[in-house]
Amino acid sequence: MAFDVPVSPAAETAAAQRAFGRGRLAVRAEGGRTRLERLYQEGSAKLRLPRARGMSLEAVMINSAGGMTGGDRFAWTVEVGAGAHAVLTTQACERVYRASADVARVDADLTLGASARLDWLPQETILFDGSALSRRITADLAEDASLLLCEAVILGRHAMGETFARGAFHDRWRIRREGRLLFADDLRLDGDIPHLIHQPALLAAAGAFATLLLVAPDAGARLDAVRAAIGDLGGASAFDGKLVVRIAAPGGLSLRRVLIPALLALGAAPPAVWTL
């Protein structure tokens, strides 16, 4: 994958130190609760487990490097056993800073057993001007498992006078049920980003956006509720046991104010670390 990333003279002669992290989490159902089975963390990737709320187990992903830049690599692996319910979120918004060379990469591999549920709810990713990020999410679900994905992106902090005018972003989702492809989505922003962002069919000058996907037996029944929650800031459609939501908002705060009722409409309580 070739992104147009600015390279400084220093980067051409010396390789900078890069952040690396790998986190693995496996949970199981036991006695009416979701329990930790395995936890592994390496490098700058950390996992913390707040006190359980009800049936689910909540895990907080932490990047102890304090952000990402070109050349950084992070990988998260989550296994939710039969009948278990896990909620994955992040300690704070992930910041992707200007890249002197290369691309920051994040991989997430998710596996759900029979009757399992996973809510993948990281806080927003902030793309700073000149940043480059490639993110890949893959999931494989058992026949009756349920998955909720929410990924939100802020294109520079507008309140700070920041924009995302140059850089690259590639987001790739592949969701399978019993090995059969169920949902595929690719988003790519590079080249003339200001022109792309202002296109009515894309973001219509919005400074923040989100994609939500619910794969569940009752996904279609939640369509009206989620449309009411997002109002005129997005759209939603349901088909074949899936519900897809797109939201585009002026900035991060207005996006968060829509995301919370949208998650509630999809049957998920916002994680405890989410605050306004």
Buried (B, 14 or more C-beta within 10 A) or exposed (E): EEBEBBEEEEBEEEEEEBBBBBBBBBBBBEEEBBEBBEBEBEBBBBBEEBEBEEEBBBBBBBBEBEBBBBBBBBBBBBBBBBBBBBBBBBBBBBBBBBBBBBBBBBBBBBBBBEBBBBBBBBBBBBBBBBBBBBBBBBBBBBEBBBBBBBBBBBBBBBEEEBBBEBBBBBBBBBBBBEEEEBBEBEBBBBEEBEEEBEEEEBBEEBBBBBBBBBBBEEBBEBBEBBBEBBEEBBEBEBEEBBBBBBBBBEBBEBBBEBBBBBBBBBBBBBBEBBEE
